[in-house]
Amino acid sequence: MDKADLQKVETYLRRTFANAAIRVVARPKKKDSAEVYIGDEFIGIVSEDNEDGDKSYFFEMAILDTDLE
C-alpha cells in the first residue's frame, strides 16, 4: 500500500468509527497490508485486494476472550 492509500484508508476508518486516534501504519516487510492502531494499541491489519482490476481493502481484527472481561 502506498502512502496515498494508507491516508485514504485511515481517513475512512476515522470517519466510520468516529475516532480520530485511529492510525494506519505501513508494515516494513509487507507491501500489500498495513497495521491499524488506536493510539498506541494495535487493533488489526488492513490488506489490499486487487481482484479483476478492482481495488478493495479488507480489515481484520481479532478479539480475545480476555478482552471481553
C-alpha positions, 0 to 999 in steps of 0.5 A: 500500500502506498502512502496515498492509500494508507491516508485514504484508508485511515481517513475512512476508518476515522470517519466510520468509527468516529475516532480520530486516534485511529492510525494506519501504519505501513508494515516494513516487510509487507507491501500489500497490508498495513497495521491499524492502531488506536493510539498506541494499541494495535487493533488489526491489519488492513490488506489490499485486494486487487481482484479483476482490476478492482481495488478493495481493502479488507480489515481484520481484527481479532478479539480475545476472550480476555478482552471481553472481561 
